[in-house]
Amino acid sequence: MAAATPGTSVSLPTSSAANPRLTFPSVFSICSVPKNPLRYPRNIHPHVKFSRISPLSASAMSSGVKEVLPPALDSSSEPPAIFDGTTKLYISYTCPYAQRVWITRNYKGLQDKIKLIPIDLQNRPAWYKEKVYPPNKVPSLEHNNEVKGESLDLIKYLEGNFEGPSLLPDDPAKREFAEELLSYTNSFNQAVVSSFKADSISEAGAAFDYLENALGKFGDGPFVLGTFSLVDIAYAPFIERYQPFLLDVKKYDITVGRPKLAAWIQEINKIEAYEVTKRDPKELAEAFKRRFSSRF
């Protein structure tokens, strides 16, 4: 694998680009799987003006008091007050798509402005579909008397409509690359998950190679765009799940031969806004084993 020279282009893996009709496996079917399995629309919010506050360090994020996470609401739970002026983020603690928005909310310091409403997706309350979000998936955001969904839409919405540290750079080249990488997230997931049941790990390897090269494009920091951004947030929940599963079941270490990816994982684990959303790696690996029990 050839590492990217800072400032050079990064090509999409051939296998993903050549198979536009492949369907995304429903590993996360209880979550909000994006509507387009391979490509996400570019320039979703072309008129949004993004904030330009410098990103905070992980240590600056800490107020010394950790948020007390509420219990998940199930079919026996009463609904919260709907459209009462409170901004609410409906999530599942186990859903990587919801985790994206949860991380964004945390990093921008919106814990007091956006209330977490966790949903038990295995025993979900009927009122969630009937009164809150008819697609009946997470994440969703109740704000200004509207409920919006789709995780990549929502992380951009939080960036463009709420105060807090900026999660997109000013540099036009980096913004363009951010859109490319956000568009690639579903292809990345498809490539990795397809390798779970395959004898070869080559397609997943190509996807991780793409990230390794992307991390070397600008060469000015440990994160994809140099500083922590929406791009890192979009990928982190999935790599958090893939790494322990592939190591346990396939004996495949995604960091071998990929020093930039290894450094990225090390650095992102220092981000408090992400750290508080993480699951136990053994729990994640076991969940994937159950999902693919017919194979392993």
Buried (B, 14 or more C-beta within 10 A) or exposed (E): EEBBEEEEEBEBBEBBEEBEEBEBBEBBEBBBBBEEBBEBBEEBEEEBEBBEEEBBEBEEBEEEEEEEEEEBBBEEBEBBEEEEEBBBBBBBBBBBBBBBBBBBBBBBBBBEBBBBBBBBBEEBBEBBEEBBBEEBBBBBBBBEEEBBBBBBBBBBBBBBBBEBBBBBBEBEEBBEBBBBBBBBBBBBBBBBBBBBEEEEBEBBBBBBBBBBBBBBBBEEBBBBBBBBBBBBBBBBBBBBBBBBBBBBBBEBEBBEBBEBBBBBBEBBEEBBBBBBBBBEBEEBBBBBBEBBEEEB
